[in-house]
Amino acid sequence: MKTEKTLVTITEEMVLNYEVIFGKQNKLPLTFPMIFYRYINVPWDYKTAPIHRKQTCVCHSELSIGESYHCVVTLDQVKQKGKYMFYIQSLVGYNLEGSECFRCVSELVVH
C-alpha cells in the first residue's frame, strides 16, 4: 500500500519548531524528514496507537530550508506475532527532478 505523492517544502518555521525541542542544529539531522508525516495522509489505520520501535534514515543529499520534496509513504510489511502487530513503513523523498534524496524506514508495534 502506498500514499499519494505529497509535496513538502522545508520552511524556516519547521526548523525553528524542531530546534525548540532538540536545540540549535548546525545542519538538519538525518531524521528530520520524519516530521513530514504531519503533511502526508496515510490511508491505513492501526487498531490502537502505535509504538515507534526503531527507525533508520539515509539522506543522499543535505536537507536545507527552501528545498521541496515529493514524499511517498509505503507500507512495506505487516506481520502478527502473538498479540502484537508489526508494521514496517518507508518514507521516501524525491527532489523535483525525481532523484531519491532520503529514505526513512520505521518499525511500528501495535498491541
Backbone as JSON Lines, residues from 0, in Angstrom:
{"i":0,"aa":"M","n":[0.85,-1.17,0.0],"ca":[0.0,0.0,0.0],"c":[0.9,1.24,0.0]}
{"i":1,"aa":"K","n":[0.45,2.28,-0.68],"ca":[1.29,3.48,-0.85],"c":[0.42,4.73,-0.81]}
{"i":2,"aa":"T","n":[0.99,5.82,-0.3],"ca":[0.27,7.1,-0.27],"c":[0.41,7.8,-1.62]}
{"i":3,"aa":"E","n":[-0.4,8.82,-1.8],"ca":[-0.22,9.72,-2.94],"c":[1.06,10.52,-2.7]}
{"i":4,"aa":"K","n":[1.68,11.01,-3.77],"ca":[2.83,11.9,-3.61],"c":[2.37,13.2,-2.98]}
{"i":5,"aa":"T","n":[3.13,13.67,-2.01],"ca":[2.83,14.93,-1.33],"c":[4.05,15.82,-1.41]}
{"i":6,"aa":"L","n":[3.87,17.04,-1.85],"ca":[4.98,17.99,-1.93],"c":[5.16,18.66,-0.57]}
{"i":7,"aa":"V","n":[6.35,18.53,-0.02],"ca":[6.68,19.16,1.27],"c":[7.91,20.04,1.06]}
{"i":8,"aa":"T","n":[7.8,21.29,1.52],"ca":[8.92,22.23,1.45],"c":[9.4,22.52,2.86]}
{"i":9,"aa":"I","n":[10.7,22.42,3.09],"ca":[11.27,22.72,4.41],"c":[11.25,24.23,4.58]}
{"i":10,"aa":"T","n":[10.56,24.67,5.63],"ca":[10.47,26.11,5.91],"c":[11.31,26.46,7.13]}
{"i":11,"aa":"E","n":[11.59,27.75,7.25],"ca":[12.32,28.22,8.43],"c":[11.52,27.93,9.7]}
{"i":12,"aa":"E","n":[10.19,28.07,9.61],"ca":[9.33,27.79,10.77],"c":[9.45,26.33,11.21]}
{"i":13,"aa":"M","n":[9.51,25.4,10.26],"ca":[9.67,23.98,10.59],"c":[10.96,23.75,11.37]}
{"i":14,"aa":"V","n":[12.03,24.37,10.88],"ca":[13.34,24.2,11.51],"c":[13.34,24.83,12.9]}
{"i":15,"aa":"L","n":[12.78,26.03,13.03],"ca":[12.73,26.69,14.35],"c":[11.92,25.86,15.35]}
{"i":16,"aa":"N","n":[10.79,25.3,14.91],"ca":[9.99,24.45,15.8],"c":[10.77,23.21,16.22]}
{"i":17,"aa":"Y","n":[11.53,22.65,15.31],"ca":[12.37,21.5,15.6],"c":[13.43,21.87,16.63]}
{"i":18,"aa":"E","n":[14.05,23.05,16.44],"ca":[15.12,23.48,17.33],"c":[14.62,23.83,18.73]}
{"i":19,"aa":"V","n":[13.36,24.21,18.85],"ca":[12.79,24.46,20.19],"c":[12.84,23.18,21.02]}
{"i":20,"aa":"I","n":[12.63,22.06,20.36],"ca":[12.62,20.76,21.06],"c":[14.03,20.19,21.2]}
{"i":21,"aa":"F","n":[14.8,20.2,20.11],"ca":[16.08,19.48,20.07],"c":[17.32,20.37,20.14]}
{"i":22,"aa":"G","n":[17.12,21.68,20.23],"ca":[18.27,22.59,20.3],"c":[18.76,23.0,18.93]}
{"i":23,"aa":"K","n":[19.62,24.0,18.93],"ca":[20.17,24.56,17.69],"c":[20.89,23.49,16.89]}
{"i":24,"aa":"Q","n":[20.65,23.47,15.59],"ca":[21.27,22.49,14.7],"c":[22.24,23.18,13.74]}
{"i":25,"aa":"N","n":[23.44,22.62,13.58],"ca":[24.38,23.13,12.58],"c":[23.9,22.75,11.18]}
{"i":26,"aa":"K","n":[23.37,21.55,11.07],"ca":[22.73,21.1,9.83],"c":[21.58,20.18,10.23]}
{"i":27,"aa":"L","n":[20.62,20.02,9.35],"ca":[19.45,19.21,9.69],"c":[19.85,17.75,9.8]}
{"i":28,"aa":"P","n":[19.38,17.07,10.85],"ca":[19.75,15.67,11.07],"c":[19.05,14.73,10.07]}
{"i":29,"aa":"L","n":[19.58,13.53,9.96],"ca":[19.03,12.52,9.06],"c":[17.57,12.22,9.34]}
{"i":30,"aa":"T","n":[17.16,12.34,10.59],"ca":[15.79,12.01,10.99],"c":[14.8,13.16,10.76]}
{"i":31,"aa":"F","n":[15.26,14.32,10.33],"ca":[14.38,15.48,10.15],"c":[13.16,15.17,9.28]}
{"i":32,"aa":"P","n":[13.28,14.4,8.18],"ca":[12.1,14.12,7.35],"c":[10.95,13.44,8.08]}
{"i":33,"aa":"M","n":[11.21,12.86,9.24],"ca":[10.12,12.2,9.97],"c":[8.99,13.18,10.3]}
{"i":34,"aa":"I","n":[9.3,14.48,10.43],"ca":[8.23,15.44,10.71],"c":[7.34,15.67,9.49]}
{"i":35,"aa":"F","n":[7.76,15.19,8.32],"ca":[6.95,15.34,7.11],"c":[5.67,14.52,7.2]}
{"i":36,"aa":"Y","n":[5.63,13.53,8.09],"ca":[4.42,12.71,8.24],"c":[3.19,13.57,8.54]}
{"i":37,"aa":"R","n":[3.38,14.7,9.2],"ca":[2.21,15.53,9.54],"c":[1.54,16.13,8.31]}
{"i":38,"aa":"Y","n":[2.23,16.11,7.17],"ca":[1.68,16.67,5.93],"c":[1.18,15.59,4.96]}
{"i":39,"aa":"I","n":[1.35,14.32,5.34],"ca":[1.03,13.21,4.44],"c":[-0.17,12.45,4.99]}
{"i":40,"aa":"N","n":[-1.15,12.22,4.13],"ca":[-2.34,11.45,4.51],"c":[-2.04,9.96,4.3]}
{"i":41,"aa":"V","n":[-1.82,9.24,5.39],"ca":[-1.54,7.81,5.32],"c":[-2.88,7.07,5.35]}
{"i":42,"aa":"P","n":[-3.21,6.28,4.31],"ca":[-4.54,5.69,4.2],"c":[-4.8,4.46,5.06]}
{"i":43,"aa":"W","n":[-3.77,3.88,5.66],"ca":[-4.01,2.72,6.51],"c":[-4.17,3.17,7.95]}
{"i":44,"aa":"D","n":[-4.77,2.28,8.74],"ca":[-5.11,2.62,10.11],"c":[-4.56,1.54,11.04]}
{"i":45,"aa":"Y","n":[-4.32,1.91,12.26],"ca":[-3.86,0.98,13.29],"c":[-4.98,0.81,14.29]}
{"i":46,"aa":"K","n":[-5.12,-0.38,14.86],"ca":[-6.22,-0.64,15.8],"c":[-6.08,0.19,17.08]}
{"i":47,"aa":"T","n":[-4.85,0.43,17.5],"ca":[-4.57,1.29,18.65],"c":[-3.36,2.15,18.29]}
{"i":48,"aa":"A","n":[-3.0,3.05,19.17],"ca":[-1.85,3.93,18.9],"c":[-0.57,3.1,18.78]}
{"i":49,"aa":"P","n":[0.18,3.29,17.7],"ca":[1.41,2.51,17.52],"c":[2.55,3.02,18.38]}
{"i":50,"aa":"I","n":[3.46,2.12,18.69],"ca":[4.7,2.45,19.39],"c":[5.81,2.42,18.34]}
{"i":51,"aa":"H","n":[6.6,3.48,18.3],"ca":[7.7,3.56,17.33],"c":[8.85,2.74,17.87]}
{"i":52,"aa":"R","n":[9.08,1.57,17.29],"ca":[10.07,0.63,17.81],"c":[11.48,0.97,17.35]}
{"i":53,"aa":"K","n":[11.68,1.16,16.05],"ca":[13.01,1.53,15.54],"c":[12.87,2.23,14.21]}
{"i":54,"aa":"Q","n":[13.94,2.93,13.84],"ca":[13.94,3.62,12.55],"c":[15.37,3.76,12.04]}
{"i":55,"aa":"T","n":[15.47,3.82,10.73],"ca":[16.74,4.14,10.09],"c":[16.45,5.19,9.03]}
{"i":56,"aa":"C","n":[17.34,6.14,8.89],"ca":[17.18,7.19,7.88],"c":[18.5,7.36,7.13]}
{"i":57,"aa":"V","n":[18.38,7.48,5.82],"ca":[19.52,7.72,4.96],"c":[19.2,8.93,4.1]}
{"i":58,"aa":"C","n":[20.12,9.91,4.1],"ca":[19.96,11.09,3.23],"c":[21.07,11.05,2.19]}
{"i":59,"aa":"H","n":[20.68,11.18,0.92],"ca":[21.64,11.15,-0.17],"c":[22.16,12.56,-0.49]}
{"i":60,"aa":"S","n":[21.48,13.56,0.05],"ca":[21.94,14.95,-0.1],"c":[21.51,15.71,1.15]}
{"i":61,"aa":"E","n":[22.21,16.8,1.45],"ca":[21.92,17.57,2.65],"c":[20.56,18.27,2.53]}
{"i":62,"aa":"L","n":[19.78,18.21,3.6],"ca":[18.48,18.87,3.64],"c":[18.69,20.34,4.0]}
{"i":63,"aa":"S","n":[17.88,21.23,3.4],"ca":[18.01,22.65,3.74],"c":[16.7,23.4,3.56]}
{"i":64,"aa":"I","n":[16.61,24.52,4.25],"ca":[15.42,25.37,4.18],"c":[15.21,25.81,2.74]}
{"i":65,"aa":"G","n":[13.95,25.75,2.32],"ca":[13.58,26.16,0.97],"c":[13.54,25.02,-0.03]}
{"i":66,"aa":"E","n":[14.1,23.87,0.31],"ca":[14.08,22.71,-0.59],"c":[12.72,22.02,-0.51]}
{"i":67,"aa":"S","n":[12.25,21.55,-1.67],"ca":[10.96,20.84,-1.75],"c":[11.2,19.39,-2.16]}
{"i":68,"aa":"Y","n":[10.35,18.52,-1.61],"ca":[10.48,17.09,-1.86],"c":[9.1,16.5,-2.13]}
{"i":69,"aa":"H","n":[9.04,15.62,-3.13],"ca":[7.84,14.81,-3.35],"c":[8.0,13.6,-2.43]}
{"i":70,"aa":"C","n":[7.09,13.46,-1.46],"ca":[7.19,12.4,-0.46],"c":[6.12,11.34,-0.66]}
{"i":71,"aa":"V","n":[6.52,10.09,-0.46],"ca":[5.63,8.94,-0.56],"c":[5.91,8.04,0.63]}
{"i":72,"aa":"V","n":[4.84,7.54,1.27],"ca":[4.98,6.56,2.34],"c":[4.44,5.24,1.82]}
{"i":73,"aa":"T","n":[5.21,4.18,2.03],"ca":[4.82,2.84,1.59],"c":[4.74,1.92,2.8]}
{"i":74,"aa":"L","n":[3.65,1.17,2.9],"ca":[3.53,0.13,3.93],"c":[4.2,-1.11,3.35]}
{"i":75,"aa":"D","n":[5.39,-1.42,3.85],"ca":[6.21,-2.47,3.27],"c":[5.88,-3.86,3.8]}
{"i":76,"aa":"Q","n":[5.51,-3.94,5.08],"ca":[5.28,-5.26,5.67],"c":[4.36,-5.13,6.87]}
{"i":77,"aa":"V","n":[3.49,-6.12,7.03],"ca":[2.63,-6.24,8.21],"c":[2.69,-7.7,8.64]}
{"i":78,"aa":"K","n":[3.02,-7.93,9.91],"ca":[3.01,-9.31,10.41],"c":[2.57,-9.33,11.86]}
{"i":79,"aa":"Q","n":[1.97,-10.43,12.23],"ca":[1.48,-10.6,13.6],"c":[2.36,-11.59,14.32]}
{"i":80,"aa":"K","n":[2.69,-11.25,15.58],"ca":[3.41,-12.14,16.48],"c":[2.67,-12.13,17.8]}
{"i":81,"aa":"G","n":[1.94,-13.18,18.07],"ca":[1.15,-13.25,19.29],"c":[0.09,-12.16,19.29]}
{"i":82,"aa":"K","n":[0.08,-11.34,20.33],"ca":[-0.91,-10.26,20.46],"c":[-0.46,-8.97,19.79]}
{"i":83,"aa":"Y","n":[0.69,-8.99,19.12],"ca":[1.26,-7.76,18.57],"c":[1.27,-7.78,17.04]}
{"i":84,"aa":"M","n":[1.03,-6.61,16.47],"ca":[1.15,-6.41,15.03],"c":[2.38,-5.55,14.79]}
{"i":85,"aa":"F","n":[3.21,-5.93,13.83],"ca":[4.41,-5.18,13.47],"c":[4.23,-4.62,12.06]}
{"i":86,"aa":"Y","n":[4.46,-3.33,11.93],"ca":[4.33,-2.64,10.64],"c":[5.7,-2.06,10.28]}
{"i":87,"aa":"I","n":[6.1,-2.28,9.06],"ca":[7.31,-1.62,8.55],"c":[6.86,-0.71,7.42]}
{"i":88,"aa":"Q","n":[7.21,0.57,7.55],"ca":[6.82,1.53,6.52],"c":[8.0,2.42,6.18]}
{"i":89,"aa":"S","n":[8.0,2.89,4.93],"ca":[9.1,3.72,4.42],"c":[8.57,5.07,3.97]}
{"i":90,"aa":"L","n":[9.27,6.12,4.38],"ca":[9.02,7.48,3.9],"c":[10.17,7.81,2.95]}
{"i":91,"aa":"V","n":[9.85,8.06,1.68],"ca":[10.88,8.35,0.69],"c":[10.61,9.73,0.1]}
{"i":92,"aa":"G","n":[11.66,10.54,0.01],"ca":[11.55,11.88,-0.56],"c":[12.38,12.01,-1.82]}
{"i":93,"aa":"Y","n":[11.77,12.57,-2.85],"ca":[12.43,12.77,-4.14],"c":[12.53,14.27,-4.41]}
{"i":94,"aa":"N","n":[13.64,14.71,-5.01],"ca":[13.73,16.11,-5.4],"c":[12.82,16.36,-6.6]}
{"i":95,"aa":"L","n":[12.72,17.59,-7.03],"ca":[11.8,17.94,-8.11],"c":[12.21,17.32,-9.45]}
{"i":96,"aa":"E","n":[13.45,16.87,-9.54],"ca":[13.91,16.19,-10.76],"c":[13.61,14.69,-10.72]}
{"i":97,"aa":"G","n":[13.18,14.18,-9.55],"ca":[12.8,12.77,-9.43],"c":[13.85,11.87,-8.81]}
{"i":98,"aa":"S","n":[14.97,12.42,-8.37],"ca":[16.0,11.6,-7.73],"c":[15.7,11.43,-6.24]}
{"i":99,"aa":"E","n":[15.95,10.23,-5.73],"ca":[15.72,9.97,-4.3],"c":[16.71,10.77,-3.47]}
{"i":100,"aa":"C","n":[16.19,11.52,-2.48],"ca":[17.03,12.34,-1.6],"c":[17.15,11.75,-0.2]}
{"i":101,"aa":"F","n":[16.1,11.08,0.27],"ca":[16.15,10.45,1.59],"c":[15.18,9.29,1.65]}
{"i":102,"aa":"R","n":[15.47,8.39,2.61],"ca":[14.62,7.23,2.86],"c":[14.66,6.96,4.37]}
{"i":103,"aa":"C","n":[13.49,6.98,5.0],"ca":[13.38,6.69,6.42],"c":[12.47,5.47,6.58]}
{"i":104,"aa":"V","n":[12.99,4.44,7.21],"ca":[12.24,3.2,7.41],"c":[11.93,3.09,8.9]}
{"i":105,"aa":"S","n":[10.65,2.87,9.21],"ca":[10.2,2.78,10.6],"c":[9.55,1.43,10.87]}
{"i":106,"aa":"E","n":[9.79,0.92,12.06],"ca":[9.07,-0.26,12.51],"c":[8.16,0.19,13.67]}
{"i":107,"aa":"L","n":[6.88,-0.09,13.51],"ca":[5.88,0.27,14.5],"c":[5.28,-1.01,15.08]}
{"i":108,"aa":"V","n":[4.9,-0.94,16.36],"ca":[4.28,-2.09,17.02],"c":[2.95,-1.65,17.6]}
{"i":109,"aa":"V","n":[1.94,-2.5,17.41],"ca":[0.6,-2.23,17.94],"c":[0.17,-3.44,18.73]}
{"i":110,"aa":"H","n":[-0.34,-3.2,19.95],"ca":[-0.84,-4.29,20.8],"c":[-2.27,-4.58,20.45]}
